[in-house]
Amino acid sequence: MSVNPFTKAVKPQHFLRLALTGPSGSGKTFTALRLAHGLGTKIAVVDTEHGSAALYAPQFAFDVLTLETFAPQDYLAALDAAAAHGYEVLILDSLSHAWAGKGGILDMQAAAASADHWGNDRLAWRAVAPEHSRLMDAILRAPLHVIATMRSRVEYVVESDERGKTVIRKVGLKPIQQDSVDFEFDVVGDLDQTHTLTITKTHCPVLSRAVFAEPGEDLAQILRSWLEEGVEPRVGETEIKQLGGWLKAHPMSIPELMAIINSTLQTSYANPRQMTRAQWAQVMTVLEGWPGEAPAVSS
């Protein structure tokens, strides 16, 4: 009988992938900042709204990167920088610009179609679709929590209030992004003009059909508990890449590096991929202060 390639499924601890959608004025940035500070202390924001995130600086502590163009590569660079500098939470405010902003996917598709003298839209989409896939893959693989805001297309509806008076209300429809983008996130929530968040998609059972008025620490606590359940994750490609970058900058062999790792962690690992992410962070702290001499390696 052949060896069974399947193993028992266990829930890993993991980083959050949260999407907040809603029309202008629904409180996406403010809510993202409240949730971010419930998840970590070192927060970074990618601002696509001409510096508007900084208006919340008196209320929240965070670092900001303001983008002027919104090609997927701009977001990829921001994700890499956030991981390299040890941020715990990154807010992409907003991810809609990567789709419909200056230099975003729609601009790239239009440019590709114009370059083709036949103006073939299908070929143009085939050329730019991998760029969007690369961005979403980077969001999923980033070694930190990611909160992405997305603008919703707006529609105005006429209703009657509790007094029977006719009122016009702004409601958000589909987010401005690729139609299937919500499939990529752990949790998706829609904010309305009263700053009420309705969970529309979730992998966290406790949040199924949940509604939060002005969400903050209450929702962050639920998310934190869910994320911390399960087995501790091993390092991924991002951490291995950073470790490889350090190794290239120092005259040291892989066995010598493993000697540092095992001495630091009191382990007997044969490969750096055996480390958990928490152990990797511990090792990188040691390596950043390394004096430059390679350790002795036992035979």
Disulfide bonds with the S-S distance in Angstrom:
none
